[in-house]
Amino acid sequence: MITTKGPDRKGLVAAVSAAIARYGVNITNLQAVFKGGAEPGRNIMIYEVDIPADTDQKAFCCELRETAESLDLNISIQHRNIFETINRI
């Protein structure tokens, strides 16, 4: 599970999705909650992904963090079980 929080802008989903796709990772579900207004940092995007076993996970995570930083986003990368436990889905 990849979660981003931060201000909305054109191309946001495209930029994050492109970074994900460069590693052959598939987005299986995408959810967006846009709060906007006075607190744009409350906008949340949740990407559920399938990561191939042979993916260089360190490089993948590094690129995602760099992409998020360039978009002024906070990012969290977690195993689905951890995400669901923390968020009680």
HURA-V379169 format. One record per residue. RES is the residue in three letters. BURIAL is b if it has 9 or more other ideal C-beta (glycine too) atoms within 8 Angstrom, else e. Layout:
res=RES burial=BURIAL
res=RES burial=BURIAL
This chain:
res=MET burial=b
res=ILE burial=b
res=THR burial=b
res=THR burial=b
res=LYS burial=b
res=GLY burial=b
res=PRO burial=e
res=ASP burial=e
res=ARG burial=e
res=LYS burial=e
res=GLY burial=e
res=LEU burial=b
res=VAL burial=b
res=ALA burial=e
res=ALA burial=b
res=VAL burial=b
res=SER burial=b
res=ALA burial=e
res=ALA burial=b
res=ILE burial=b
res=ALA burial=e
res=ARG burial=e
res=TYR burial=b
res=GLY burial=e
res=VAL burial=b
res=ASN burial=e
res=ILE burial=b
res=THR burial=e
res=ASN burial=e
res=LEU burial=b
res=GLN burial=e
res=ALA burial=b
res=VAL burial=e
res=PHE burial=e
res=LYS burial=b
res=GLY burial=e
res=GLY burial=e
res=ALA burial=e
res=GLU burial=e
res=PRO burial=b
res=GLY burial=e
res=ARG burial=e
res=ASN burial=b
res=ILE burial=b
res=MET burial=b
res=ILE burial=b
res=TYR burial=b
res=GLU burial=b
res=VAL burial=b
res=ASP burial=e
res=ILE burial=b
res=PRO burial=e
res=ALA burial=e
res=ASP burial=e
res=THR burial=b
res=ASP burial=e
res=GLN burial=e
res=LYS burial=e
res=ALA burial=e
res=PHE burial=b
res=CYS burial=b
res=CYS burial=e
res=GLU burial=b
res=LEU burial=b
res=ARG burial=b
res=GLU burial=e
res=THR burial=b
res=ALA burial=b
res=GLU burial=e
res=SER burial=e
res=LEU burial=b
res=ASP burial=e
res=LEU burial=b
res=ASN burial=e
res=ILE burial=b
res=SER burial=e
res=ILE burial=e
res=GLN burial=b
res=HIS burial=e
res=ARG burial=e
res=ASN burial=e
res=ILE burial=e
res=PHE burial=b
res=GLU burial=b
res=THR burial=e
res=ILE burial=e
res=ASN burial=e
res=ARG burial=e
res=ILE burial=e
